Amino acid sequence: MLNTNEYFDGNVKSIGFEAEGARSSVGVMLPGSYTFATAAPERMTVVKGAISVKLPGHVDWETYNAGDDFEVPGDASFDVKIAETTAYLCDYL
Amino acid sequence: MLNTNEYFDGNVKSIGFEAEGARSSVGVMLPGSYTFATAAPERMTVVKGAISVKLPGHVDWETYNAGDDFEVPGDASFDVKIAETTAYLCDYL
């Protein structure tokens, strides 16, 4: 089963799937600023474009480009800035 | 604008977007065999999982894993076999 979801008035869309016994999603973010909440811990990998992120408990923003990944703890929220439309893979850990 | 599409009775879903002045999509394929038709030439990159493909004019199947890519000419069709649910990036060239 493939589940399509949209967030932030359709500025972020994703397709959820199961692979290798775990849940993942691929998605696209239009330029903007977003705050995401996590339930489970997750690993975000930039597929195309770039994600600037301020991780929970961090003061500074860091920018990740295509091929880079970062992990976010569960039960947390994190801030994201997108300068150009960006595709990502999210693996729930 | 993010355009969600589905193909093959919802066994393949994708999100189309524009980035860096060109069109791309990310999508997910459930296990199965599919034949895709291209209008423009495109480059497919495996994001997670694996794609076995028989390219136009080829006799043999080749398998591409996460991080691998292959190009397909325009106005062509190609056959794909998916053994495990697979996420991909498609860049229209």
N, CA and C atoms of all chains as a GROMACS GRO file, in nm:
protein
  558
    1MET      N    1   0.083  -0.120   0.000
    1MET     CA    2   0.000   0.000   0.000
    1MET      C    3   0.087   0.126   0.000
    2LEU      N    4   0.053   0.216  -0.088
    2LEU     CA    5   0.124   0.344  -0.095
    2LEU      C    6   0.028   0.454  -0.049
    3ASN      N    7   0.068   0.527   0.053
    3ASN     CA    8  -0.017   0.632   0.110
    3ASN      C    9   0.035   0.769   0.074
    4THR      N   10  -0.047   0.844   0.006
    4THR     CA   11  -0.009   0.980  -0.028
    4THR      C   12  -0.058   1.076   0.080
    5ASN      N   13   0.029   1.163   0.126
    5ASN     CA   14  -0.009   1.261   0.228
    5ASN      C   15   0.034   1.398   0.185
    6GLU      N   16  -0.038   1.499   0.236
    6GLU     CA   17   0.008   1.635   0.213
    6GLU      C   18  -0.001   1.717   0.341
    7TYR      N   19   0.092   1.814   0.352
    7TYR     CA   20   0.107   1.895   0.472
    7TYR      C   21   0.126   2.040   0.429
    8PHE      N   22   0.103   2.130   0.524
    8PHE     CA   23   0.129   2.273   0.501
    8PHE      C   24   0.061   2.320   0.371
    9ASP      N   25  -0.073   2.299   0.366
    9ASP     CA   26  -0.152   2.344   0.251
    9ASP      C   27  -0.102   2.290   0.118
   10GLY      N   28  -0.046   2.169   0.119
   10GLY     CA   29  -0.001   2.107  -0.005
   10GLY      C   30   0.138   2.149  -0.048
   11ASN      N   31   0.207   2.227   0.037
   11ASN     CA   32   0.344   2.267   0.002
   11ASN      C   33   0.446   2.156   0.026
   12VAL      N   34   0.404   2.056   0.102
   12VAL     CA   35   0.485   1.935   0.123
   12VAL      C   36   0.396   1.816   0.094
   13LYS      N   37   0.441   1.727   0.006
   13LYS     CA   38   0.366   1.604  -0.022
   13LYS      C   39   0.458   1.486  -0.010
   14SER      N   40   0.401   1.372   0.034
   14SER     CA   41   0.485   1.254   0.051
   14SER      C   42   0.408   1.128   0.014
   15ILE      N   43   0.483   1.023  -0.016
   15ILE     CA   44   0.428   0.890  -0.043
   15ILE      C   45   0.489   0.795   0.058
   16GLY      N   46   0.406   0.737   0.144
   16GLY     CA   47   0.454   0.643   0.245
   16GLY      C   48   0.455   0.501   0.193
   17PHE      N   49   0.555   0.423   0.233
   17PHE     CA   50   0.564   0.284   0.189
   17PHE      C   51   0.639   0.201   0.293
   18GLU      N   52   0.628   0.069   0.277
   18GLU     CA   53   0.706  -0.023   0.361
   18GLU      C   54   0.807  -0.094   0.275
   19ALA      N   55   0.930  -0.102   0.321
   19ALA     CA   56   1.035  -0.173   0.248
   19ALA      C   57   1.133  -0.229   0.349
   20GLU      N   58   1.180  -0.347   0.321
   20GLU     CA   59   1.280  -0.410   0.410
   20GLU      C   60   1.229  -0.411   0.554
   21GLY      N   61   1.097  -0.430   0.570
   21GLY     CA   62   1.039  -0.447   0.704
   21GLY      C   63   1.026  -0.319   0.784
   22ALA      N   64   1.053  -0.204   0.722
   22ALA     CA   65   1.043  -0.078   0.794
   22ALA      C   66   0.964   0.022   0.712
   23ARG      N   67   0.916   0.126   0.777
   23ARG     CA   68   0.839   0.229   0.708
   23ARG      C   69   0.930   0.342   0.662
   24SER      N   70   0.898   0.392   0.543
   24SER     CA   71   0.972   0.504   0.487
   24SER      C   72   0.875   0.592   0.411
   25SER      N   73   0.920   0.708   0.370
   25SER     CA   74   0.843   0.788   0.274
   25SER      C   75   0.940   0.866   0.187
   26VAL      N   76   0.894   0.896   0.065
   26VAL     CA   77   0.964   0.995  -0.017
   26VAL      C   78   0.870   1.113  -0.031
   27GLY      N   79   0.927   1.232  -0.040
   27GLY     CA   80   0.842   1.349  -0.049
   27GLY      C   81   0.914   1.464  -0.114
   28VAL      N   82   0.838   1.570  -0.133
   28VAL     CA   83   0.890   1.692  -0.194
   28VAL      C   84   0.842   1.811  -0.113
   29MET      N   85   0.930   1.907  -0.088
   29MET     CA   86   0.896   2.032  -0.020
   29MET      C   87   0.917   2.149  -0.114
   30LEU      N   88   0.815   2.232  -0.126
   30LEU     CA   89   0.832   2.359  -0.198
   30LEU      C   90   0.909   2.455  -0.108
   31PRO      N   91   0.968   2.562  -0.165
   31PRO     CA   92   1.039   2.658  -0.082
   31PRO      C   93   0.951   2.711   0.032
   32GLY      N   94   1.009   2.726   0.150
   32GLY     CA   95   0.934   2.776   0.265
   32GLY      C   96   1.001   2.734   0.394
   33SER      N   97   0.935   2.768   0.505
   33SER     CA   98   0.982   2.731   0.639
   33SER      C   99   0.878   2.641   0.702
   34TYR      N  100   0.921   2.531   0.758
   34TYR     CA  101   0.828   2.432   0.813
   34TYR      C  102   0.879   2.382   0.947
   35THR      N  103   0.788   2.348   1.036
   35THR     CA  104   0.823   2.279   1.159
   35THR      C  105   0.757   2.143   1.158
   36PHE      N  106   0.837   2.039   1.166
   36PHE     CA  107   0.786   1.901   1.165
   36PHE      C  108   0.794   1.842   1.305
   37ALA      N  109   0.697   1.759   1.336
   37ALA     CA  110   0.698   1.684   1.462
   37ALA      C  111   0.725   1.537   1.431
   38THR      N  112   0.807   1.473   1.510
   38THR     CA  113   0.833   1.330   1.492
   38THR      C  114   0.761   1.249   1.599
   39ALA      N  115   0.717   1.131   1.563
   39ALA     CA  116   0.670   1.034   1.662
   39ALA      C  117   0.790   0.941   1.688
   40ALA      N  118   0.822   0.858   1.587
   40ALA     CA  119   0.942   0.773   1.594
   40ALA      C  120   1.065   0.854   1.552
   41PRO      N  121   1.183   0.807   1.592
   41PRO     CA  122   1.305   0.864   1.538
   41PRO      C  123   1.310   0.844   1.387
   42GLU      N  124   1.370   0.931   1.316
   42GLU     CA  125   1.376   0.917   1.170
   42GLU      C  126   1.507   0.968   1.114
   43ARG      N  127   1.541   0.914   0.997
   43ARG     CA  128   1.658   0.961   0.923
   43ARG      C  129   1.610   1.023   0.793
   44MET      N  130   1.648   1.148   0.769
   44MET     CA  131   1.612   1.220   0.647
   44MET      C  132   1.733   1.222   0.554
   45THR      N  133   1.713   1.183   0.430
   45THR     CA  134   1.818   1.188   0.329
   45THR      C  135   1.773   1.281   0.216
   46VAL      N  136   1.857   1.376   0.180
   46VAL     CA  137   1.824   1.468   0.071
   46VAL      C  138   1.843   1.395  -0.062
   47VAL      N  139   1.738   1.390  -0.143
   47VAL     CA  140   1.743   1.322  -0.273
   47VAL      C  141   1.780   1.421  -0.383
   48LYS      N  142   1.723   1.540  -0.376
   48LYS     CA  143   1.755   1.647  -0.473
   48LYS      C  144   1.726   1.780  -0.407
   49GLY      N  145   1.815   1.878  -0.423
   49GLY     CA  146   1.796   2.008  -0.359
   49GLY      C  147   1.877   2.017  -0.231
   50ALA      N  148   1.823   2.086  -0.131
   50ALA     CA  149   1.895   2.106  -0.006
   50ALA      C  150   1.796   2.136   0.107
   51ILE      N  151   1.830   2.090   0.226
   51ILE     CA  152   1.748   2.115   0.345
   51ILE      C  153   1.835   2.184   0.448
   52SER      N  154   1.790   2.302   0.495
   52SER     CA  155   1.854   2.365   0.611
   52SER      C  156   1.770   2.329   0.732
   53VAL      N  157   1.834   2.281   0.836
   53VAL     CA  158   1.759   2.228   0.950
   53VAL      C  159   1.818   2.277   1.082
   54LYS      N  160   1.728   2.307   1.175
   54LYS     CA  161   1.770   2.334   1.313
   54LYS      C  162   1.715   2.218   1.395
   55LEU      N  163   1.804   2.131   1.437
   55LEU     CA  164   1.762   2.009   1.507
   55LEU      C  165   1.725   2.040   1.652
   56PRO      N  166   1.646   1.952   1.714
   56PRO     CA  167   1.603   1.975   1.852
   56PRO      C  168   1.724   1.996   1.943
   57GLY      N  169   1.721   2.101   2.022
   57GLY     CA  170   1.830   2.126   2.116
   57GLY      C  171   1.949   2.197   2.053
   58HIS      N  172   1.945   2.218   1.923
   58HIS     CA  173   2.054   2.289   1.855
   58HIS      C  174   2.021   2.437   1.841
   59VAL      N  175   2.124   2.520   1.839
   59VAL     CA  176   2.107   2.664   1.821
   59VAL      C  177   2.127   2.699   1.673
   60ASP      N  178   2.219   2.629   1.610
   60ASP     CA  179   2.259   2.664   1.473
   60ASP      C  180   2.182   2.585   1.368
   61TRP      N  181   2.171   2.648   1.252
   61TRP     CA  182   2.116   2.581   1.134
   61TRP      C  183   2.229   2.512   1.059
   62GLU      N  184   2.198   2.394   1.005
   62GLU     CA  185   2.295   2.325   0.919
   62GLU      C  186   2.226   2.291   0.788
   63THR      N  187   2.302   2.298   0.679
   63THR     CA  188   2.244   2.271   0.547
   63THR      C  189   2.295   2.137   0.494
   64TYR      N  190   2.201   2.056   0.448
   64TYR     CA  191   2.233   1.924   0.392
   64TYR      C  192   2.195   1.924   0.244
   65ASN      N  193   2.286   1.874   0.163
   65ASN     CA  194   2.266   1.870   0.018
   65ASN      C  195   2.236   1.728  -0.030
   66ALA      N  196   2.208   1.714  -0.159
   66ALA     CA  197   2.172   1.583  -0.215
   66ALA      C  198   2.274   1.477  -0.175
   67GLY      N  199   2.225   1.367  -0.120
   67GLY     CA  200   2.312   1.258  -0.076
   67GLY      C  201   2.342   1.263   0.072
   68ASP      N  202   2.327   1.380   0.134
   68ASP     CA  203   2.351   1.393   0.279
   68ASP      C  204   2.230   1.342   0.358
   69ASP      N  205   2.254   1.299   0.481
   69ASP     CA  206   2.141   1.263   0.567
   69ASP      C  207   2.163   1.312   0.710
   70PHE      N  208   2.054   1.322   0.785
   70PHE     CA  209   2.062   1.357   0.927
   70PHE      C  210   1.952   1.282   1.001
   71GLU      N  211   1.973   1.263   1.131
   71GLU     CA  212   1.875   1.189   1.211
   71GLU      C  213   1.807   1.282   1.310
   72VAL      N  214   1.679   1.253   1.335
   72VAL     CA  215   1.599   1.331   1.428
   72VAL      C  216   1.545   1.235   1.533
   73PRO      N  217   1.555   1.271   1.662
   73PRO     CA  218   1.500   1.182   1.766
   73PRO      C  219   1.347   1.176   1.759
   74GLY      N  220   1.288   1.075   1.824
   74GLY     CA  221   1.143   1.065   1.831
   74GLY      C  222   1.086   1.167   1.928
   75ASP      N  223   0.954   1.188   1.920
   75ASP     CA  224   0.886   1.281   2.012
   75ASP      C  225   0.952   1.417   2.017
   76ALA      N  226   0.986   1.467   1.901
   76ALA     CA  227   1.058   1.595   1.895
   76ALA      C  228   1.001   1.679   1.782
   77SER      N  229   1.044   1.802   1.775
   77SER     CA  230   1.009   1.882   1.658
   77SER      C  231   1.136   1.948   1.606
   78PHE      N  232   1.138   1.973   1.476
   78PHE     CA  233   1.255   2.035   1.416
   78PHE      C  234   1.211   2.132   1.307
   79ASP      N  235   1.292   2.236   1.290
   79ASP     CA  236   1.261   2.343   1.195
   79ASP      C  237   1.342   2.325   1.068
   80VAL      N  238   1.275   2.349   0.956
   80VAL     CA  239   1.336   2.328   0.825
   80VAL      C  240   1.317   2.454   0.741
   81LYS      N  241   1.420   2.493   0.668
   81LYS     CA  242   1.407   2.600   0.567
   81LYS      C  243   1.447   2.542   0.432
   82ILE      N  244   1.364   2.568   0.333
   82ILE     CA  245   1.385   2.516   0.197
   82ILE      C  246   1.398   2.635   0.103
   83ALA      N  247   1.512   2.649   0.038
   83ALA     CA  248   1.534   2.762  -0.054
   83ALA      C  249   1.491   2.728  -0.196
   84GLU      N  250   1.514   2.602  -0.236
   84GLU     CA  251   1.468   2.556  -0.368
   84GLU      C  252   1.394   2.423  -0.348
   85THR      N  253   1.298   2.397  -0.434
   85THR     CA  254   1.217   2.276  -0.421
   85THR      C  255   1.307   2.153  -0.402
   86THR      N  256   1.276   2.073  -0.301
   86THR     CA  257   1.367   1.968  -0.255
   86THR      C  258   1.294   1.835  -0.235
   87ALA      N  259   1.356   1.728  -0.284
   87ALA     CA  260   1.302   1.593  -0.265
   87ALA      C  261   1.382   1.522  -0.157
   88TYR      N  262   1.313   1.441  -0.076
   88TYR     CA  263   1.379   1.375   0.036
   88TYR      C  264   1.327   1.232   0.052
   89LEU      N  265   1.408   1.153   0.120
   89LEU     CA  266   1.368   1.019   0.168
   89LEU      C  267   1.368   1.024   0.319
   90CYS      N  268   1.260   0.975   0.380
   90CYS     CA  269   1.253   0.968   0.527
   90CYS      C  270   1.240   0.822   0.567
   91ASP      N  271   1.336   0.773   0.646
   91ASP     CA  272   1.330   0.636   0.699
   91ASP      C  273   1.296   0.643   0.848
   92TYR      N  274   1.192   0.573   0.887
   92TYR     CA  275   1.154   0.568   1.029
   92TYR      C  276   1.235   0.459   1.096
   93LEU      N  277   1.305   0.496   1.203
   93LEU     CA  278   1.408   0.407   1.262
   93LEU      C  279   1.352   0.322   1.376
   94MET      N  280   0.420   2.405  -0.758
   94MET     CA  281   0.309   2.309  -0.762
   94MET      C  282   0.361   2.165  -0.757
   95LEU      N  283   0.302   2.088  -0.671
   95LEU     CA  284   0.338   1.947  -0.661
   95LEU      C  285   0.222   1.864  -0.713
   96ASN      N  286   0.248   1.784  -0.815
   96ASN     CA  287   0.142   1.703  -0.877
   96ASN      C  288   0.157   1.556  -0.840
   97THR      N  289   0.056   1.504  -0.775
   97THR     CA  290   0.058   1.362  -0.740
   97THR      C  291  -0.008   1.282  -0.853
   98ASN      N  292   0.060   1.176  -0.896
   98ASN     CA  293   0.004   1.089  -1.000
   98ASN      C  294   0.008   0.944  -0.954
   99GLU      N  295  -0.083   0.865  -1.010
   99GLU     CA  296  -0.073   0.721  -0.986
   99GLU      C  297  -0.094   0.644  -1.114
  100TYR      N  298  -0.028   0.528  -1.121
  100TYR     CA  299  -0.027   0.445  -1.240
  100TYR      C  300  -0.046   0.299  -1.198
  101PHE      N  301  -0.086   0.217  -1.294
  101PHE     CA  302  -0.097   0.074  -1.269
  101PHE      C  303  -0.180   0.045  -1.143
  102ASP      N  304  -0.305   0.098  -1.147
  102ASP     CA  305  -0.399   0.074  -1.036
  102ASP      C  306  -0.343   0.115  -0.900
  103GLY      N  307  -0.261   0.220  -0.898
  103GLY     CA  308  -0.209   0.270  -0.771
  103GLY      C  309  -0.087   0.195  -0.721
  104ASN      N  310  -0.034   0.101  -0.802
  104ASN     CA  311   0.087   0.028  -0.761
  104ASN      C  312   0.213   0.112  -0.780
  105VAL      N  313   0.201   0.218  -0.856
  105VAL     CA  314   0.310   0.314  -0.872
  105VAL      C  315   0.251   0.453  -0.847
  106LYS      N  316   0.313   0.529  -0.757
  106LYS     CA  317   0.267   0.666  -0.732
  106LYS      C  318   0.387   0.758  -0.739
  107SER      N  319   0.362   0.881  -0.783
  107SER     CA  320   0.473   0.976  -0.795
  107SER      C  321   0.427   1.118  -0.761
  108ILE      N  322   0.524   1.201  -0.729
  108ILE     CA  323   0.502   1.344  -0.703
  108ILE      C  324   0.590   1.420  -0.801
  109GLY      N  325   0.528   1.497  -0.890
  109GLY     CA  326   0.605   1.574  -0.987
  109GLY      C  327   0.637   1.712  -0.935
  110PHE      N  328   0.755   1.763  -0.968
  110PHE     CA  329   0.795   1.896  -0.923
  110PHE      C  330   0.893   1.958  -1.023
  111GLU      N  331   0.916   2.086  -1.006
  111GLU     CA  332   1.018   2.156  -1.085
  111GLU      C  333   1.128   2.202  -0.993
  112ALA      N  334   1.252   2.178  -1.032
  112ALA     CA  335   1.367   2.222  -0.953
  112ALA      C  336   1.481   2.251  -1.047
  113GLU      N  337   1.554   2.355  -1.018
  113GLU     CA  338   1.670   2.391  -1.099
  113GLU      C  339   1.629   2.405  -1.246
  114GLY      N  340   1.506   2.456  -1.269
  114GLY     CA  341   1.461   2.483  -1.406
  114GLY      C  342   1.422   2.362  -1.487
  115ALA      N  343   1.417   2.246  -1.424
  115ALA     CA  344   1.381   2.125  -1.499
  115ALA      C  345   1.275   2.047  -1.421
  116ARG      N  346   1.205   1.958  -1.490
  116ARG     CA  347   1.103   1.878  -1.425
  116ARG      C  348   1.161   1.747  -1.375
  117SER      N  349   1.112   1.707  -1.258
  117SER     CA  350   1.153   1.579  -1.198
  117SER      C  351   1.033   1.519  -1.128
  118SER      N  352   1.045   1.395  -1.086
  118SER     CA  353   0.946   1.338  -0.996
  118SER      C  354   1.016   1.239  -0.904
  119VAL      N  355   0.958   1.222  -0.786
  119VAL     CA  356   0.997   1.109  -0.701
  119VAL      C  357   0.876   1.018  -0.692
  120GLY      N  358   0.901   0.889  -0.682
  120GLY     CA  359   0.790   0.797  -0.677
  120GLY      C  360   0.827   0.668  -0.609
  121VAL      N  361   0.726   0.584  -0.594
  121VAL     CA  362   0.744   0.453  -0.531
  121VAL      C  363   0.673   0.349  -0.616
  122MET      N  364   0.737   0.234  -0.637
  122MET     CA  365   0.676   0.122  -0.709
  122MET      C  366   0.662   0.003  -0.614
  123LEU      N  367   0.543  -0.053  -0.608
  123LEU     CA  368   0.524  -0.179  -0.535
  123LEU      C  369   0.580  -0.293  -0.622
  124PRO      N  370   0.607  -0.409  -0.563
  124PRO     CA  371   0.658  -0.521  -0.643
  124PRO      C  372   0.566  -0.552  -0.761
  125GLY      N  373   0.625  -0.581  -0.877
  125GLY     CA  374   0.547  -0.612  -0.995
  125GLY      C  375   0.628  -0.588  -1.120
  126SER      N  376   0.562  -0.605  -1.234
  126SER     CA  377   0.624  -0.581  -1.365
  126SER      C  378   0.548  -0.469  -1.434
  127TYR      N  379   0.621  -0.374  -1.485
  127TYR     CA  380   0.558  -0.256  -1.544
  127TYR      C  381   0.627  -0.221  -1.676
  128THR      N  382   0.551  -0.167  -1.769
  128THR     CA  383   0.609  -0.109  -1.890
  128THR      C  384   0.577   0.040  -1.891
  129PHE      N  385   0.682   0.122  -1.895
  129PHE     CA  386   0.666   0.268  -1.895
  129PHE      C  387   0.695   0.323  -2.034
  130ALA      N  388   0.623   0.427  -2.070
  130ALA     CA  389   0.650   0.497  -2.195
  130ALA      C  390   0.710   0.634  -2.161
  131THR      N  391   0.810   0.676  -2.237
  131THR     CA  392   0.869   0.809  -2.216
  131THR      C  393   0.824   0.903  -2.327
  132ALA      N  394   0.808   1.029  -2.293
  132ALA     CA  395   0.793   1.134  -2.393
  132ALA      C  396   0.933   1.194  -2.410
  133ALA      N  397   0.978   1.269  -2.309
  133ALA     CA  398   1.115   1.322  -2.308
  133ALA      C  399   1.212   1.213  -2.260
  134PRO      N  400   1.340   1.229  -2.294
  134PRO     CA  401   1.442   1.143  -2.233
  134PRO      C  402   1.443   1.163  -2.082
  135GLU      N  403   1.476   1.061  -2.007
  135GLU     CA  404   1.479   1.076  -1.862
  135GLU      C  405   1.590   0.994  -1.800
  136ARG      N  406   1.629   1.039  -1.681
  136ARG     CA  407   1.727   0.964  -1.602
  136ARG      C  408   1.658   0.916  -1.474
  137MET      N  409   1.665   0.786  -1.450
  137MET     CA  410   1.604   0.728  -1.330
  137MET      C  411   1.716   0.696  -1.231
  138THR      N  412   1.699   0.741  -1.107
  138THR     CA  413   1.795   0.712  -1.000
  138THR      C  414   1.722   0.632  -0.892
  139VAL      N  415   1.779   0.521  -0.850
  139VAL     CA  416   1.718   0.440  -0.745
  139VAL      C  417   1.747   0.505  -0.610
  140VAL      N  418   1.642   0.537  -0.536
  140VAL     CA  419   1.657   0.603  -0.405
  140VAL      C  420   1.662   0.498  -0.294
  141LYS      N  421   1.578   0.397  -0.306
  141LYS     CA  422   1.577   0.287  -0.206
  141LYS      C  423   1.520   0.165  -0.275
  142GLY      N  424   1.582   0.048  -0.256
  142GLY     CA  425   1.534  -0.074  -0.320
  142GLY      C  426   1.617  -0.104  -0.444
  143ALA      N  427   1.554  -0.159  -0.546
  143ALA     CA  428   1.626  -0.197  -0.668
  143ALA      C  429   1.528  -0.202  -0.786
  144ILE      N  430   1.578  -0.166  -0.903
  144ILE     CA  431   1.500  -0.170  -1.026
  144ILE      C  432   1.573  -0.260  -1.126
  145SER      N  433   1.504  -0.364  -1.174
  145SER     CA  434   1.556  -0.441  -1.288
  145SER      C  435   1.489  -0.386  -1.412
  146VAL      N  436   1.570  -0.355  -1.513
  146VAL     CA  437   1.516  -0.286  -1.630
  146VAL      C  438   1.568  -0.350  -1.759
  147LYS      N  439   1.479  -0.357  -1.857
  147LYS     CA  440   1.520  -0.394  -1.993
  147LYS      C  441   1.499  -0.269  -2.077
  148LEU      N  442   1.608  -0.205  -2.113
  148LEU     CA  443   1.602  -0.077  -2.185
  148LEU      C  444   1.566  -0.099  -2.331
  149PRO      N  445   1.514   0.005  -2.396
  149PRO     CA  446   1.474  -0.008  -2.536
  149PRO      C  447   1.590  -0.059  -2.621
  150GLY      N  448   1.566  -0.161  -2.703
  150GLY     CA  449   1.671  -0.214  -2.790
  150GLY      C  450   1.766  -0.310  -2.722
  151HIS      N  451   1.747  -0.331  -2.591
  151HIS     CA  452   1.833  -0.424  -2.518
  151HIS      C  453   1.764  -0.560  -2.506
  152VAL      N  454   1.844  -0.663  -2.498
  152VAL     CA  455   1.792  -0.799  -2.483
  152VAL      C  456   1.796  -0.839  -2.335
  153ASP      N  457   1.898  -0.792  -2.267
  153ASP     CA  458   1.921  -0.836  -2.129
  153ASP      C  459   1.861  -0.740  -2.027
  154TRP      N  460   1.828  -0.797  -1.912
  154TRP     CA  461   1.786  -0.718  -1.797
  154TRP      C  462   1.908  -0.678  -1.718
  155GLU      N  463   1.904  -0.557  -1.663
  155GLU     CA  464   2.010  -0.514  -1.572
  155GLU      C  465   1.945  -0.463  -1.444
  156THR      N  466   2.011  -0.486  -1.332
  156THR     CA  467   1.955  -0.444  -1.204
  156THR      C  468   2.033  -0.328  -1.147
  157TYR      N  469   1.961  -0.225  -1.106
  157TYR     CA  470   2.020  -0.105  -1.047
  157TYR      C  471   1.976  -0.094  -0.902
  158ASN      N  472   2.071  -0.067  -0.815
  158ASN     CA  473   2.044  -0.057  -0.671
  158ASN      C  474   2.048   0.088  -0.624
  159ALA      N  475   2.018   0.109  -0.497
  159ALA     CA  476   2.012   0.244  -0.442
  159ALA      C  477   2.140   0.322  -0.477
  160GLY      N  478   2.122   0.441  -0.531
  160GLY     CA  479   2.234   0.525  -0.570
  160GLY      C  480   2.270   0.511  -0.718
  161ASP      N  481   2.231   0.400  -0.781
  161ASP     CA  482   2.258   0.381  -0.925
  161ASP      C  483   2.159   0.460  -1.008
  162ASP      N  484   2.197   0.495  -1.130
  162ASP     CA  485   2.102   0.558  -1.222
  162ASP      C  486   2.119   0.502  -1.362
  163PHE      N  487   2.015   0.519  -1.445
  163PHE     CA  488   2.022   0.482  -1.586
  163PHE      C  489   1.938   0.582  -1.665
  164GLU      N  490   1.970   0.594  -1.794
  164GLU     CA  491   1.897   0.690  -1.878
  164GLU      C  492   1.814   0.615  -1.982
  165VAL      N  493   1.698   0.676  -2.014
  165VAL     CA  494   1.606   0.618  -2.111
  165VAL      C  495   1.583   0.724  -2.218
  166PRO      N  496   1.590   0.687  -2.347
  166PRO     CA  497   1.564   0.785  -2.452
  166PRO      C  498   1.418   0.829  -2.453
  167GLY      N  499   1.390   0.941  -2.520
  167GLY     CA  500   1.252   0.985  -2.535
  167GLY      C  501   1.177   0.900  -2.635
  168ASP      N  502   1.044   0.913  -2.635
  168ASP     CA  503   0.959   0.840  -2.730
  168ASP      C  504   0.990   0.691  -2.731
  169ALA      N  505   1.006   0.634  -2.616
  169ALA     CA  506   1.045   0.493  -2.608
  169ALA      C  507   0.962   0.425  -2.498
  170SER      N  508   0.974   0.296  -2.489
  170SER     CA  509   0.913   0.228  -2.375
  170SER      C  510   1.017   0.133  -2.316
  171PHE      N  511   1.006   0.111  -2.186
  171PHE     CA  512   1.101   0.020  -2.120
  171PHE      C  513   1.029  -0.061  -2.015
  172ASP      N  514   1.081  -0.183  -1.994
  172ASP     CA  515   1.020  -0.278  -1.901
  172ASP      C  516   1.096  -0.278  -1.770
  173VAL      N  517   1.019  -0.286  -1.663
  173VAL     CA  518   1.075  -0.280  -1.529
  173VAL      C  519   1.020  -0.396  -1.446
  174LYS      N  520   1.109  -0.459  -1.369
  174LYS     CA  521   1.064  -0.557  -1.270
  174LYS      C  522   1.110  -0.512  -1.132
  175ILE      N  523   1.016  -0.515  -1.038
  175ILE     CA  524   1.043  -0.470  -0.902
  175ILE      C  525   1.020  -0.587  -0.807
  176ALA      N  526   1.125  -0.628  -0.736
  176ALA     CA  527   1.114  -0.742  -0.643
  176ALA      C  528   1.072  -0.696  -0.504
  177GLU      N  529   1.121  -0.583  -0.461
  177GLU     CA  530   1.083  -0.525  -0.332
  177GLU      C  531   1.044  -0.379  -0.355
  178THR      N  532   0.954  -0.328  -0.274
  178THR     CA  533   0.905  -0.190  -0.292
  178THR      C  534   1.024  -0.095  -0.305
  179THR      N  535   1.019  -0.010  -0.406
  179THR     CA  536   1.135   0.069  -0.447
  179THR      C  537   1.098   0.216  -0.469
  180ALA      N  538   1.181   0.304  -0.418
  180ALA     CA  539   1.163   0.448  -0.439
  180ALA      C  540   1.265   0.497  -0.541
  181TYR      N  541   1.222   0.591  -0.624
  181TYR     CA  542   1.308   0.640  -0.733
  181TYR      C  543   1.294   0.790  -0.750
  182LEU      N  544   1.395   0.848  -0.813
  182LEU     CA  545   1.392   0.986  -0.863
  182LEU      C  546   1.398   0.980  -1.014
  183CYS      N  547   1.311   1.053  -1.081
  183CYS     CA  548   1.313   1.061  -1.228
  183CYS      C  549   1.338   1.206  -1.267
  184ASP      N  550   1.447   1.230  -1.339
  184ASP     CA  551   1.477   1.364  -1.392
  184ASP      C  552   1.450   1.363  -1.542
  185TYR      N  553   1.369   1.458  -1.588
  185TYR     CA  554   1.341   1.471  -1.730
  185TYR      C  555   1.451   1.554  -1.793
  186LEU      N  556   1.514   1.501  -1.896
  186LEU     CA  557   1.638   1.560  -1.949
  186LEU      C  558   1.610   1.653  -2.067
   0.00000   0.00000   0.00000
